């Protein structure tokens, strides 16, 4: 049967943390009560996370992210592009020359250190009128950072992302300036203070963030290079220029070779011919219904539901339920 993979929507099932008296307590209890699996690993079938994700998708509470909101992917899942895929790429990235994903990971990590940074994050965001989806590369980030950043919904107010130019120009940031620029509104100031404390506690005191435009207007990508050095003067013009060039290299490689992995479908996949029953199953999946619920409402057996889901994944060329949800959003609506 289906199982959720590369998604952690249970992080987002609570209300945004805002009140100062609840932030630290909520975090401490959440960390001990809801451990997350390490980056790059799969959850076992019928796991507690998958069950919680399915239950969360059906709850109409305010502040809850929809099913399929967050998709995690790794360099290993991208794999090594085939010769045909390399030739078809609009630009030949230097990252395609590596014979394995592990060699590519080691090169990227070494280059990040050479530039003076300690960690790196890549995320692509698709924003529509009714749905927001984030695709996050986990190979160069810590589990602790990802857990708190998304569980406490800091992505909603991160000033680094808000202030970055959407045209790809680099934005230099440091936590001292972020703390000095906190707004006067008490609740927002407390939440931003929590984000800044988290940045400093996890060795992210300065860095460079750039936002890259993507071919589809509702898509954008953010690349952030982080350093534990608090004084931003170390980021000279030459370092900024080299970092920006490397960011373009990473972004081009991911966008060219990871689209199928993260479930972003080409436009022609929205014309996949479906039977009435397949369309009904697909719509139920997008709405967050579990397999047993789909079987009950459509008068099918669990075995038939499993068959139709496998067939839908083949038709849309995706590998799991979350990717199917992301791909089929526009198709169903």
Backbone as numpy.savetxt, mean C-alpha at the origin, in Angstrom:
# Nx Ny Nz CAx CAy CAz Cx Cy Cz
-10.64 -22.90 -0.59 -11.48 -21.71 -0.59 -10.60 -20.45 -0.59
-11.26 -19.30 -0.76 -10.53 -18.05 -0.84 -9.90 -17.70 0.51
-8.78 -17.02 0.46 -8.21 -16.46 1.67 -7.59 -15.12 1.33
-7.66 -14.18 2.28 -7.12 -12.84 2.03 -5.60 -12.90 2.01
-5.02 -12.12 1.14 -3.58 -12.15 0.96 -3.09 -10.74 0.70
-1.98 -10.37 1.33 -1.37 -9.07 1.12 -2.29 -7.91 1.47
-3.17 -8.10 2.43 -4.00 -6.98 2.86 -4.17 -7.02 4.36
-4.21 -5.86 4.99 -4.37 -5.80 6.43 -5.44 -4.79 6.79
-6.67 -4.94 6.29 -7.69 -3.95 6.61 -8.10 -3.96 8.07
-7.77 -5.02 8.82 -8.12 -5.04 10.24 -7.38 -3.96 11.01
-6.29 -3.42 10.45 -5.62 -2.30 11.10 -6.55 -1.09 11.20
-7.46 -1.00 10.23 -8.22 0.22 10.06 -9.64 0.11 10.55
-9.95 -0.91 11.35 -11.33 -1.12 11.74 -11.76 -0.25 12.91
-10.80 0.44 13.55 -11.16 1.34 14.64 -11.27 2.76 14.18
-11.74 3.63 15.04 -11.83 5.04 14.72 -10.44 5.64 14.71
-10.20 6.71 13.94 -8.90 7.36 13.94 -8.50 7.78 15.35
-7.25 7.58 15.70 -6.76 7.96 17.01 -6.54 9.46 17.04
-7.23 10.15 17.93 -7.07 11.59 17.97 -6.91 12.10 19.38
-7.66 11.58 20.34 -7.61 12.09 21.69 -6.31 11.67 22.35
-5.65 12.63 22.97 -4.34 12.35 23.55 -4.42 11.29 24.63
-5.52 11.25 25.39 -5.62 10.30 26.48 -5.77 8.87 26.01
-6.09 8.67 24.70 -6.34 7.31 24.20 -5.27 6.82 23.25
-4.42 7.67 22.72 -3.51 7.28 21.66 -2.56 6.19 22.12
-1.81 6.46 23.20 -0.80 5.49 23.61 -1.44 4.20 24.09
-2.55 4.29 24.84 -3.20 3.07 25.31 -3.74 2.25 24.16
-4.33 2.92 23.18 -4.88 2.20 22.03 -3.77 1.50 21.26
-2.64 2.17 21.14 -1.54 1.56 20.40 -1.00 0.35 21.14
-0.77 0.49 22.45 -0.19 -0.61 23.20 -1.09 -1.83 23.18
-2.40 -1.63 23.35 -3.31 -2.78 23.33 -3.42 -3.36 21.94
-3.36 -2.50 20.90 -3.50 -3.00 19.53 -2.30 -3.85 19.14
-1.12 -3.42 19.55 0.09 -4.16 19.17 0.10 -5.54 19.78
-0.34 -5.64 21.05 -0.31 -6.94 21.69 -1.47 -7.81 21.26
-2.60 -7.18 20.91 -3.78 -7.97 20.57 -3.85 -8.36 19.12
-3.23 -7.55 18.22 -3.36 -7.80 16.79 -2.00 -7.82 16.11
-1.19 -8.85 16.34 0.10 -8.91 15.64 -0.11 -9.08 14.16
0.80 -8.53 13.39 0.69 -8.65 11.93 1.80 -9.54 11.43
1.58 -10.10 10.26 2.57 -11.03 9.73 3.72 -10.24 9.12
4.94 -10.81 9.11 6.10 -10.09 8.58 5.92 -9.75 7.12
6.56 -8.66 6.72 6.48 -8.25 5.32 7.02 -9.33 4.42
6.30 -9.58 3.33 6.75 -10.55 2.36 6.28 -11.96 2.61
5.50 -12.18 3.69 5.00 -13.52 3.95 3.51 -13.58 3.69
3.01 -14.80 3.53 1.60 -15.01 3.26 0.89 -15.42 4.53
-0.36 -15.05 4.62 -1.16 -15.51 5.73 -1.68 -16.91 5.44
-1.79 -17.75 6.45 -2.33 -19.08 6.22 -3.80 -19.00 5.87
-4.27 -19.99 5.13 -5.67 -20.04 4.73 -6.55 -20.11 5.97
-7.69 -19.39 5.90 -8.64 -19.35 7.00 -8.01 -18.75 8.25
-7.09 -17.79 8.09 -6.43 -17.20 9.25 -7.37 -16.25 9.97
-7.00 -15.89 11.20 -7.80 -14.94 11.96 -7.84 -13.59 11.27
-6.73 -13.23 10.62 -6.69 -11.96 9.90 -7.70 -11.94 8.76
-7.77 -13.04 8.02 -8.71 -13.10 6.91 -10.14 -13.03 7.42
-10.41 -13.71 8.53 -11.76 -13.67 9.08 -12.11 -12.26 9.53
-11.17 -11.60 10.20 -11.43 -10.24 10.65 -11.60 -9.30 9.48
-10.79 -9.49 8.43 -10.92 -8.64 7.26 -12.29 -8.78 6.63
-12.80 -10.00 6.56 -14.12 -10.23 5.99 -15.21 -9.61 6.85
-15.07 -9.75 8.18 -16.08 -9.16 9.06 -16.03 -7.65 8.97
-14.83 -7.07 8.91 -14.71 -5.62 8.87 -15.33 -5.04 7.62
-15.20 -5.76 6.51 -15.72 -5.25 5.25 -17.23 -5.15 5.26
-17.90 -5.92 6.12 -19.35 -5.90 6.16 -19.89 -4.91 7.18
-19.01 -4.35 8.04 -19.49 -3.43 9.06 -19.67 -2.05 8.48
-20.80 -1.37 8.73 -21.03 -0.05 8.17 -20.57 1.07 9.08
-19.71 0.80 10.06 -19.30 1.84 10.99 -18.55 2.95 10.27
-18.69 4.16 10.80 -18.00 5.30 10.19 -16.52 5.20 10.46
-15.74 5.70 9.53 -14.30 5.69 9.68 -13.63 4.41 9.28
-14.39 3.43 8.85 -13.83 2.13 8.48 -13.47 2.13 7.00
-12.28 1.69 6.68 -11.87 1.62 5.29 -12.56 0.46 4.60
-12.88 0.57 3.32 -13.55 -0.51 2.61 -12.63 -1.69 2.39
-13.22 -2.83 2.07 -12.43 -4.03 1.80 -11.49 -3.77 0.65
-10.27 -4.31 0.77 -9.30 -4.13 -0.29 -8.63 -2.78 -0.27
-8.77 -2.04 0.83 -8.18 -0.69 0.91 -6.67 -0.74 0.80
-6.03 -1.66 1.50 -4.58 -1.69 1.59 -4.05 -2.99 1.02
-3.19 -2.90 0.02 -2.55 -4.06 -0.58 -1.04 -3.94 -0.42
-0.44 -4.94 0.21 1.00 -4.99 0.37 1.61 -5.90 -0.69
2.77 -5.51 -1.21 3.46 -6.38 -2.16 4.96 -6.27 -1.92
5.69 -7.25 -2.40 7.12 -7.33 -2.17 7.88 -7.44 -3.49
9.17 -7.22 -3.40 10.03 -7.39 -4.57 10.00 -8.83 -5.06
9.91 -9.78 -4.13 9.85 -11.18 -4.54 8.62 -11.47 -5.40
7.52 -10.80 -5.10 6.32 -11.01 -5.89 6.45 -10.41 -7.29
7.18 -9.31 -7.39 7.44 -8.76 -8.72 8.28 -9.73 -9.52
9.26 -10.34 -8.83 10.10 -11.33 -9.48 11.07 -10.71 -10.47
11.57 -11.53 -11.36 12.51 -11.08 -12.38 11.78 -10.98 -13.71
11.69 -9.79 -14.29 10.98 -9.64 -15.56 11.56 -10.52 -16.65
10.71 -11.06 -17.47 11.15 -11.89 -18.59 11.82 -11.01 -19.65
12.62 -11.62 -20.54 13.23 -10.82 -21.62 12.20 -10.06 -22.45
11.04 -10.70 -22.70 10.00 -10.02 -23.49 9.46 -8.81 -22.74
9.29 -8.94 -21.42 8.80 -7.81 -20.63 9.82 -6.69 -20.59
11.09 -7.06 -20.55 12.13 -6.02 -20.55 12.13 -5.25 -21.86
11.98 -5.97 -22.96 11.99 -5.30 -24.27 10.76 -4.43 -24.46
9.64 -4.84 -23.83 8.40 -4.08 -23.99 8.35 -2.84 -23.12
9.27 -2.73 -22.16 9.25 -1.57 -21.26 9.58 -0.30 -22.03
8.89 0.83 -21.69 9.16 2.09 -22.38 10.57 2.60 -22.14
11.13 2.30 -20.96 12.49 2.69 -20.62 13.18 1.47 -20.03
14.40 1.22 -20.43 15.14 0.08 -19.90 15.76 0.48 -18.57
15.19 0.00 -17.48 15.68 0.34 -16.15 16.91 -0.47 -15.82
17.88 0.13 -15.11 19.05 -0.66 -14.69 18.68 -1.77 -13.71
17.50 -1.72 -13.12 17.11 -2.75 -12.16 16.75 -4.07 -12.84
16.51 -4.06 -14.13 16.14 -5.31 -14.81 17.34 -6.20 -15.08
18.53 -5.70 -14.87 19.71 -6.50 -15.19 19.99 -7.58 -14.14
19.32 -7.51 -13.00 19.58 -8.48 -11.94 18.83 -9.77 -12.21
19.51 -10.88 -11.93 18.95 -12.19 -12.24 17.95 -12.70 -11.24
17.82 -12.04 -10.09 16.86 -12.48 -9.08 16.36 -11.26 -8.31
15.21 -11.44 -7.66 14.65 -10.36 -6.86 15.56 -10.04 -5.67
16.21 -11.07 -5.10 17.08 -10.84 -3.96 18.29 -9.99 -4.35
18.85 -10.23 -5.52 19.97 -9.40 -5.98 19.52 -7.95 -6.15
18.31 -7.78 -6.67 17.78 -6.42 -6.86 17.56 -5.74 -5.51
17.04 -6.48 -4.53 16.82 -5.93 -3.19 18.14 -5.48 -2.57
19.16 -6.32 -2.68 20.45 -5.98 -2.09 21.04 -4.73 -2.76
20.87 -4.63 -4.08 21.38 -3.44 -4.78 20.65 -2.18 -4.30
19.33 -2.24 -4.21 18.56 -1.06 -3.79 18.93 -0.67 -2.37
19.04 -1.63 -1.47 19.41 -1.32 -0.09 20.81 -0.71 -0.02
21.73 -1.25 -0.79 23.09 -0.70 -0.79 23.10 0.73 -1.32
22.33 0.97 -2.38 22.28 2.31 -2.96 21.62 3.30 -1.99
20.60 2.86 -1.27 19.95 3.72 -0.27 20.95 4.14 0.79
21.77 3.20 1.26 22.78 3.52 2.27 23.85 4.44 1.70
24.24 4.23 0.45 25.24 5.09 -0.17 24.77 6.54 -0.25
23.48 6.71 -0.46 22.92 8.06 -0.52 22.79 8.70 0.86
22.93 7.90 1.91 22.87 8.43 3.26 21.57 8.17 3.99
20.70 7.33 3.43 19.40 7.07 4.05 19.39 5.71 4.72
18.42 5.53 5.61 18.32 4.30 6.38 17.14 3.43 5.97
16.12 4.02 5.37 14.96 3.25 4.94 14.31 3.95 3.77
13.39 3.22 3.12 12.75 3.75 1.92 11.34 3.17 1.82
10.40 3.97 1.39 9.03 3.48 1.21 8.50 3.89 -0.15
7.68 3.01 -0.72 7.02 3.29 -1.99 5.55 2.93 -1.85
4.69 3.85 -2.22 3.26 3.56 -2.20 2.59 4.21 -3.39
1.64 3.50 -3.98 0.81 4.04 -5.06 -0.60 4.15 -4.53
-1.27 5.25 -4.83 -2.61 5.50 -4.31 -3.58 5.75 -5.45
-4.68 5.03 -5.43 -5.75 5.28 -6.39 -6.93 5.89 -5.63
-7.34 7.09 -6.03 -8.41 7.81 -5.36 -9.53 8.09 -6.33
-10.72 7.61 -6.01 -11.92 7.89 -6.79 -12.93 8.56 -5.88
-14.10 8.86 -6.42 -15.11 9.56 -5.63 -15.59 8.73 -4.45
-15.55 7.40 -4.57 -16.13 6.55 -3.54 -15.15 5.55 -2.94
-13.91 5.53 -3.39 -13.01 4.48 -2.93 -11.57 4.95 -3.01
-10.79 4.55 -2.02 -9.36 4.85 -2.00 -8.61 3.56 -1.77
-7.61 3.30 -2.60 -6.81 2.09 -2.51 -5.34 2.46 -2.45
-4.59 1.83 -1.55 -3.16 2.07 -1.45 -2.41 0.76 -1.69
-1.35 0.83 -2.47 -0.49 -0.31 -2.78 0.89 0.01 -2.22
1.36 -0.76 -1.25 2.56 -0.42 -0.50 3.62 -1.51 -0.67
4.81 -1.10 -1.08 5.96 -2.00 -1.18 6.57 -2.15 0.21
6.70 -3.39 0.68 7.15 -3.63 2.06 8.61 -4.06 2.17
9.29 -4.25 1.06 10.61 -4.87 1.09 11.66 -4.01 1.78
11.44 -2.71 1.90 12.46 -1.81 2.46 11.95 -1.07 3.69
10.83 -1.50 4.23 10.26 -0.86 5.40 10.11 -1.87 6.54
10.05 -1.35 7.78 9.90 -2.22 8.94 8.43 -2.50 9.21
8.18 -3.66 9.78 6.82 -4.04 10.14 6.25 -3.09 11.19
7.09 -2.67 12.14 6.62 -1.76 13.20 6.11 -0.46 12.63
6.86 0.10 11.68 6.45 1.36 11.07 5.14 1.20 10.30
5.07 0.19 9.46 3.86 -0.01 8.66 2.64 -0.24 9.54
2.81 -1.02 10.61 1.69 -1.31 11.49 1.12 -0.05 12.10
1.97 0.77 12.70 1.47 1.96 13.39 0.98 3.02 12.40
1.68 3.17 11.28 1.33 4.22 10.33 -0.08 4.01 9.78
-0.44 2.75 9.49 -1.75 2.49 8.93 -2.80 2.22 10.00
-2.42 1.54 11.07 -3.40 1.25 12.11 -3.90 2.53 12.75
-3.03 3.50 12.96 -3.42 4.75 13.58 -3.77 5.83 12.56
-3.84 5.42 11.29 -4.33 6.27 10.20 -3.54 7.56 10.05
-2.24 7.50 10.26 -1.41 8.69 10.09 -1.32 9.12 8.63
-1.60 8.19 7.71 -1.56 8.55 6.29 -2.60 9.61 5.96
-3.62 9.76 6.80 -4.67 10.74 6.53 -4.20 12.18 6.73
-3.16 12.38 7.56 -2.76 13.74 7.90 -1.27 13.98 7.75
-0.56 13.05 7.13 0.90 13.18 6.99 1.24 14.44 6.21
1.83 15.46 6.85 2.11 16.71 6.14 3.19 16.57 5.07
4.01 15.54 5.17 5.04 15.34 4.14 4.38 15.05 2.79
3.34 14.22 2.81 2.63 13.91 1.58 1.82 15.11 1.10
1.19 15.81 2.06 0.33 16.94 1.69 1.13 18.08 1.07
2.37 18.29 1.53 3.17 19.42 1.05 4.01 19.10 -0.17
4.14 17.82 -0.51 4.98 17.45 -1.65 4.30 17.86 -2.96
5.11 18.28 -3.90 4.59 18.68 -5.21 4.16 17.44 -5.99
3.00 17.49 -6.65 2.55 16.33 -7.45 3.29 16.18 -8.76
4.22 17.07 -9.05 4.92 17.04 -10.33 6.25 16.29 -10.28
6.61 15.74 -9.11 7.85 14.99 -9.01 9.01 15.77 -8.41
8.80 17.02 -8.05 9.86 17.80 -7.41 10.11 17.27 -6.01
11.36 17.19 -5.56 11.65 16.63 -4.23 11.23 17.57 -3.12
10.72 17.02 -2.06 10.35 17.78 -0.87 11.24 17.33 0.28
12.04 18.23 0.83 12.94 17.93 1.94 12.21 18.22 3.25
12.23 17.25 4.14 11.52 17.40 5.39 12.39 16.98 6.57
12.05 17.47 7.75 12.67 17.01 8.98 11.67 17.19 10.11
11.79 16.36 11.14 10.78 16.36 12.20 10.80 17.63 13.03
11.95 18.30 13.14 12.00 19.55 13.91 11.09 20.60 13.28
11.17 20.75 11.96 10.29 21.70 11.27 8.84 21.26 11.35
8.59 19.95 11.23 7.22 19.45 11.33 6.63 19.78 12.69
7.43 19.65 13.75 6.93 19.93 15.09 6.67 21.43 15.27
7.54 22.25 14.69 7.36 23.70 14.80 6.14 24.20 14.03
5.77 23.47 12.96 4.66 23.89 12.10 3.33 23.25 12.48
3.26 22.58 13.63 2.00 21.95 14.01 0.88 22.98 14.11
-0.32 22.63 13.67 -1.44 23.58 13.74 -1.89 23.81 15.17
-2.65 24.88 15.35 -3.12 25.23 16.69 -4.29 24.36 17.14
-5.06 23.85 16.19 -6.20 23.01 16.56 -5.72 21.83 17.40
-6.30 21.67 18.59 -5.76 20.74 19.57 -5.74 19.30 19.09
-6.86 18.80 18.56 -6.91 17.38 18.20 -5.95 17.07 17.07
-5.94 17.90 16.04 -5.03 17.66 14.93 -3.59 17.78 15.39
-3.32 18.74 16.27 -1.96 18.90 16.78 -1.52 17.67 17.56
-2.45 17.08 18.33 -2.10 15.88 19.10 -1.82 14.71 18.17
-2.61 14.57 17.12 -2.38 13.47 16.18 -1.07 13.66 15.43
-0.80 14.89 14.99 0.46 15.15 14.32 1.63 14.93 15.26
1.45 15.30 16.51 2.50 15.03 17.49 2.78 13.55 17.62
1.73 12.74 17.58 1.92 11.30 17.62 2.68 10.79 16.41
2.38 11.33 15.23 3.11 10.94 14.01 4.58 11.33 14.12
4.84 12.55 14.58 6.24 13.00 14.69 7.00 12.16 15.71
6.36 11.84 16.82 7.00 10.97 17.82 7.33 9.61 17.20
6.41 9.08 16.40 6.64 7.79 15.75 7.80 7.89 14.77
7.85 8.96 13.98 8.94 9.14 13.03 10.29 9.14 13.74
10.37 9.89 14.82 11.66 9.99 15.53 12.00 8.68 16.23
11.01 8.00 16.77 11.27 6.74 17.49 11.73 5.64 16.56
11.36 5.73 15.28 11.72 4.69 14.32 12.86 5.12 13.39
13.61 6.16 13.78 14.78 6.57 13.01 14.46 7.30 11.73
13.39 8.07 11.74 12.99 8.87 10.58 12.91 10.33 11.00
14.06 11.00 11.01 14.11 12.38 11.48 14.28 13.39 10.36
14.66 12.92 9.19 14.75 13.81 8.02 14.69 12.94 6.78
14.49 13.58 5.65 14.43 12.79 4.43 13.94 13.58 3.24
13.73 12.84 2.16 13.26 13.41 0.90 12.04 12.62 0.45
10.98 13.32 0.12 9.78 12.69 -0.41 9.45 13.30 -1.76
9.13 12.44 -2.70 8.72 12.92 -4.01 7.48 12.17 -4.46
6.58 12.89 -5.10 5.37 12.29 -5.65 5.48 12.25 -7.16
5.22 11.07 -7.70 5.34 10.86 -9.14 3.96 10.74 -9.78
3.71 11.48 -10.84 2.44 11.30 -11.55 2.43 9.97 -12.29
1.23 9.42 -12.49 1.06 8.17 -13.20 0.12 8.37 -14.38
0.11 7.45 -15.33 -0.69 7.65 -16.55 -2.17 7.85 -16.29
-2.71 7.18 -15.27 -4.12 7.32 -14.97 -4.32 8.48 -13.99
-5.27 9.37 -14.25 -5.40 10.59 -13.44 -5.71 10.34 -11.97
-6.36 9.21 -11.65 -6.71 8.96 -10.26 -5.59 8.26 -9.49
-4.45 8.01 -10.15 -3.32 7.33 -9.53 -2.16 8.28 -9.28
-1.47 8.08 -8.17 -0.24 8.80 -7.88 0.66 7.90 -7.05
1.94 8.18 -7.06 2.90 7.38 -6.31 3.75 8.29 -5.44
4.06 7.82 -4.24 4.91 8.56 -3.31 6.13 7.72 -2.96
7.30 8.33 -3.05 8.55 7.66 -2.68 9.21 8.50 -1.61
9.53 7.88 -0.49 10.10 8.61 0.64 11.38 7.93 1.11
12.47 8.71 1.16 13.75 8.25 1.66 13.95 8.86 3.05
14.26 8.01 4.04 14.30 8.44 5.44 15.68 8.28 6.04
16.04 9.23 6.91 17.32 9.18 7.60 17.12 9.45 9.09
17.99 8.85 9.91 17.92 9.10 11.35 18.67 10.36 11.75
19.29 11.04 10.80 19.99 12.29 11.06 18.97 13.42 11.17
18.96 14.13 12.27 17.96 15.17 12.48 18.23 16.46 11.74
19.49 16.82 11.58 19.83 18.07 10.90 19.73 17.88 9.39
18.86 18.62 8.72 18.66 18.39 7.28 19.78 18.93 6.40
20.76 19.61 6.97 21.82 20.22 6.16 22.68 19.19 5.45
22.61 17.95 5.89 23.43 16.91 5.25 22.93 16.60 3.84
21.67 16.96 3.55 21.10 16.68 2.23 21.48 17.80 1.26
22.66 17.66 0.69 23.17 18.68 -0.23 22.47 18.59 -1.58
22.74 19.55 -2.45 22.12 19.57 -3.77 22.47 18.31 -4.56
23.71 17.84 -4.44 24.11 16.65 -5.19 23.39 15.41 -4.66
23.21 15.30 -3.35 22.49 14.17 -2.78 21.03 14.19 -3.21
20.43 15.38 -3.21 19.04 15.50 -3.64 18.89 15.08 -5.10
19.83 15.53 -5.95 19.76 15.19 -7.37 19.93 13.68 -7.59
20.91 13.08 -6.91 21.12 11.64 -7.06 19.94 10.84 -6.53
19.36 11.30 -5.41 18.20 10.61 -4.84 17.01 10.68 -5.78
16.80 11.83 -6.38 15.68 11.98 -7.30 15.85 11.09 -8.52
17.07 10.98 -9.04 17.32 10.10 -10.18 17.05 8.65 -9.80
17.49 8.26 -8.61 17.27 6.88 -8.17 15.78 6.62 -7.94
15.06 7.63 -7.41 13.62 7.48 -7.21 12.92 7.24 -8.54
13.31 7.94 -9.59 12.71 7.73 -10.91 13.01 6.31 -11.41
14.21 5.81 -11.14 14.57 4.46 -11.56 13.67 3.42 -10.89
13.50 3.56 -9.56 12.65 2.61 -8.83 11.21 2.71 -9.30
10.72 3.93 -9.44 9.33 4.13 -9.83 9.05 3.56 -11.21
9.94 3.78 -12.15 9.74 3.25 -13.50 9.71 1.74 -13.49
10.61 1.12 -12.72 10.66 -0.34 -12.67 9.38 -0.91 -12.06
8.96 -0.35 -10.93 7.77 -0.88 -10.26 6.54 -0.70 -11.13
6.37 0.49 -11.68 5.16 0.74 -12.44 5.11 -0.11 -13.71
6.27 -0.39 -14.28 6.31 -1.18 -15.50 6.10 -2.66 -15.24
6.67 -3.18 -14.15 6.72 -4.63 -13.95 5.86 -5.14 -12.80
5.20 -4.28 -12.03 4.44 -4.75 -10.87 2.95 -4.54 -10.99
2.47 -4.07 -12.14 1.04 -3.77 -12.25 0.16 -5.00 -12.02
0.57 -6.12 -12.58 -0.23 -7.32 -12.39 -0.15 -7.83 -10.96
1.00 -7.60 -10.30 1.18 -8.07 -8.93 0.27 -7.31 -7.97
0.16 -6.01 -8.14 -0.61 -5.21 -7.20 -2.06 -5.04 -7.63
-2.43 -5.63 -8.75 -3.84 -5.69 -9.10 -4.39 -4.46 -9.78
-3.54 -3.69 -10.45 -4.02 -2.56 -11.23 -4.22 -3.05 -12.66
-5.45 -3.10 -13.09 -5.77 -3.73 -14.37 -5.67 -2.75 -15.51
-5.21 -3.18 -16.67 -5.29 -2.36 -17.86 -6.74 -2.06 -18.22
-6.96 -1.02 -19.00 -8.32 -0.58 -19.30 -9.12 -1.66 -20.02
-8.46 -2.45 -20.88 -9.22 -3.42 -21.65 -9.79 -4.52 -20.78
-9.28 -4.72 -19.56 -9.82 -5.77 -18.72 -11.22 -5.43 -18.22
-11.64 -4.16 -18.34 -12.98 -3.80 -17.93 -14.01 -4.25 -18.96
-13.57 -4.82 -20.07 -14.50 -5.33 -21.07 -14.55 -6.85 -21.06
-14.12 -7.47 -19.94 -14.17 -8.92 -19.82 -15.63 -9.37 -19.87
-15.99 -10.29 -20.77 -17.38 -10.76 -20.84 -17.70 -11.67 -19.66
-18.77 -11.37 -18.97 -19.19 -12.16 -17.81 -20.63 -12.60 -17.98
-20.93 -13.77 -17.45 -22.31 -14.22 -17.39 -23.01 -13.47 -16.26
-24.33 -13.56 -16.21 -25.09 -12.89 -15.15 -24.67 -13.41 -13.78
-24.44 -14.70 -13.67 -24.05 -15.28 -12.38 -22.65 -14.82 -11.99
-21.71 -14.80 -12.94 -20.37 -14.32 -12.64 -20.39 -12.87 -12.20
-21.22 -12.06 -12.86 -21.33 -10.65 -12.48 -21.89 -10.53 -11.07
-22.86 -11.36 -10.72 -23.44 -11.31 -9.37 -22.42 -11.70 -8.32
-21.62 -12.73 -8.60 -20.58 -13.15 -7.66 -19.53 -12.05 -7.52
-19.13 -11.47 -8.64 -18.12 -10.41 -8.61 -18.61 -9.21 -7.81
-19.86 -8.82 -8.02 -20.42 -7.69 -7.28 -20.46 -7.97 -5.78
-20.80 -9.20 -5.41 -20.83 -9.56 -3.99 -19.45 -9.50 -3.37
-18.44 -9.93 -4.12 -17.06 -9.88 -3.62 -16.63 -8.43 -3.40
-16.92 -7.57 -4.35 -16.54 -6.15 -4.24 -17.25 -5.51 -3.05
-18.47 -5.94 -2.77 -19.22 -5.42 -1.63 -18.73 -5.96 -0.29
-17.77 -6.88 -0.32 -17.18 -7.39 0.91 -17.84 -8.62 1.50
-18.71 -9.27 0.74 -19.37 -10.47 1.27 -18.40 -11.65 1.32
-18.59 -12.47 2.34 -17.77 -13.69 2.46 -18.34 -14.80 1.59
-17.56 -15.85 1.42 -17.97 -16.95 0.54 -19.31 -17.54 0.97
-19.49 -17.78 2.28 -20.73 -18.39 2.75 -21.92 -17.46 2.50
-21.70 -16.15 2.65 -22.78 -15.19 2.40 -23.15 -15.18 0.92
-22.14 -15.23 0.05 -22.41 -15.28 -1.38 -23.20 -16.52 -1.73
-22.79 -17.65 -1.17 -23.48 -18.91 -1.45 -24.94 -18.84 -0.99
-25.17 -18.26 0.18 -26.52 -18.19 0.74 -27.43 -17.31 -0.12
-26.97 -16.10 -0.44 -27.82 -15.15 -1.15 -28.02 -15.51 -2.63
-27.06 -16.21 -3.22 -27.18 -16.58 -4.63 -27.67 -18.02 -4.82
-27.91 -18.73 -3.73 -28.40 -20.10 -3.83 -27.39 -21.06 -4.41
-26.12 -20.87 -4.08 -25.04 -21.72 -4.59 -24.44 -22.52 -3.45
-23.70 -23.55 -3.80 -22.93 -24.28 -2.81 -21.58 -23.59 -2.63
-20.93 -23.76 -1.48 -19.60 -23.18 -1.30 -18.62 -23.62 -2.39
-18.77 -24.87 -2.84 -17.89 -25.37 -3.91 -18.10 -24.57 -5.19
-19.36 -24.25 -5.54 -19.62 -23.47 -6.74 -19.09 -22.04 -6.61
-19.21 -21.46 -5.43 -18.66 -20.12 -5.21 -17.16 -20.12 -5.41
-16.50 -21.13 -4.86 -15.05 -21.24 -5.02 -14.67 -21.37 -6.49
-15.44 -22.16 -7.24 -15.18 -22.33 -8.67 -15.31 -20.99 -9.40
-16.39 -20.26 -9.14 -16.60 -18.99 -9.84 -15.53 -17.96 -9.47
-15.07 -17.97 -8.24 -14.02 -17.03 -7.84 -12.70 -17.36 -8.55
-12.41 -18.65 -8.64 -11.20 -19.05 -9.37 -11.29 -18.64 -10.84
-12.48 -18.83 -11.41 -12.68 -18.44 -12.81 -12.58 -16.93 -13.00
-13.09 -16.15 -12.07 -12.99 -14.69 -12.16 -11.54 -14.22 -12.05
-10.77 -14.87 -11.18 -9.35 -14.50 -11.08 -8.63 -14.77 -12.40
-8.99 -15.87 -13.06 -8.39 -16.17 -14.36 -8.79 -15.13 -15.41
-10.06 -14.76 -15.41 -10.55 -13.81 -16.41 -9.91 -12.44 -16.25
-9.71 -12.02 -14.99 -9.14 -10.70 -14.73 -7.63 -10.74 -14.53
-7.05 -11.94 -14.66 -5.59 -12.09 -14.58 -5.03 -11.55 -13.26
-5.64 -11.96 -12.15 -5.16 -11.60 -10.82 -4.96 -12.88 -10.02
-4.32 -12.73 -8.84 -3.92 -13.92 -8.11 -4.66 -14.15 -6.80
-5.37 -13.15 -6.30 -6.05 -13.33 -5.03 -7.27 -12.42 -4.94
-7.99 -12.55 -3.85 -9.27 -11.85 -3.69 -9.09 -10.34 -3.66
-8.06 -9.88 -2.97 -7.84 -8.44 -2.86 -7.56 -7.81 -4.22
-6.71 -8.45 -5.00 -6.43 -7.93 -6.34 -7.69 -7.93 -7.19
-8.53 -8.96 -7.03 -9.78 -9.01 -7.78 -10.69 -7.84 -7.40
-10.75 -7.51 -6.12 -11.56 -6.37 -5.66 -11.05 -5.08 -6.27
-9.73 -4.89 -6.24 -9.15 -3.65 -6.77 -9.40 -3.51 -8.26
-9.24 -4.61 -8.98 -9.41 -4.58 -10.43 -10.87 -4.34 -10.82
-11.78 -4.92 -10.06 -13.19 -4.93 -10.46 -14.00 -3.76 -9.94
-13.38 -2.83 -9.21 -14.13 -1.71 -8.67 -14.89 -0.96 -9.76
-14.16 -0.50 -10.77 -14.80 0.26 -11.84 -15.70 -0.60 -12.69
-15.36 -1.87 -12.84 -16.15 -2.77 -13.69 -17.55 -2.96 -13.12
-17.64 -3.16 -11.81 -18.93 -3.44 -11.20 -19.78 -2.17 -11.10
-19.12 -1.03 -10.78 -19.89 0.19 -10.60 -20.22 0.86 -11.91
